Amino acid sequence: MIINIDHTYACSVTEPIFSDQCAIIISNGHYISCTHETRDVITKAINTHGSASQKQLFRFYKGFDITEELRKYLTTIDINHYKTVLKPLLESPSELLIENSIYEWEVYKYLPEVYKHDPQFKNIYALVSKAIKDRKLTYMNGGGHTQYVPIIEQKDNELYKGVYKMKCCAIFDRDTDDNTYYDSQKNHHFKFFSQKDSQTISDNEIYNLNQTNGWIWHMWYKRAIENYFPKERYEKLSVSIDEDEISDYENIGQKYKSKGYKKEMVPKLAKDMSRTMYERGLKHFTVNGIDMSEMQLLLLKFAKIV
């Protein structure tokens, strides 16, 4: 995240408190946006009141150097608005809320690495990859899509009180037989995240980076995560596939269970997947005037919460 600190705020709090606040930002790898004048105030506060380790971190801190790309894709907050919740906001790990973390986390965990040479967004994906390696971005098991809203509400009222909206990206399957409609059983999702339902929501409200209501979420454009792996990955695991390729909307678990498929195969399906393999046949979207694939968009959503 990028934390904006204006000079008025920097001078309004005591130096020891301000030093501690800046140390939280710096030690957790976030960026600081400020004027040179405010930077001088930060430097004085930390050099005067910071611990030896905080001073050492500050000496090598590069977080004042913020590129236009970072400003475009990372979340920026004003410290003055969140000064009482800086610890849960900046210290607690961000979470991907996923339906079946036992098998699916392995897929999400390695996606930024797979896309590390992406020609458009490799610098942003490198930050996401580092956040995962540093355990600053982890997972929360959704236990089935019907539990998503209760889990989110509980988190937002407890450990992440008032800030979970900026710390969570919820991901769930589409579960439809084609892309012409949305599943009415997901209405509790749609209403919570966008104040719409399956009859009124549109692709533009799902597949973008400025989603309404402030929550960051993603519904797979294809039926489920299993539909993103090519036929050869299934055949390598001895699953017999009759068709020339995996359909975007067939129910893999149902159709190929008798032919050797098991849900626990998902991590193995993802193993050794390349960016080229993922990109094959992906839906593309125009987001803020930029063409990007669904997987590129998903990873940019991850970046919004780190």
Secondary structure, DSSP 8 states (H G I E B T S, - for coil): -EEE--HHHHTTS-HHHHHHHHHHHHHTT-EEE--HHHHHHHHHHHHHH--HHHHHHHHT--TT---HHHHHHS-EEEHHHHGGGHHHHHTS-EEEEETTHHHHHHHHHHHHHHTTT-TTTHHHHHHHHHHHHTTSEEEEE-SSGGGHHHHHHHHHHTTTTTTGGGTEEEEE----SSSSS--GGGHHHHHHHHS--TTT--HHHHSSSS-GGG-EEEE-SSSSGGGGS-HHHHHHTT----SSS--SSS-HHHHSGGGT--GGGHHHHHTT--HHHHHTT--EEEETTEEEEHHHHHHHHHHTT-
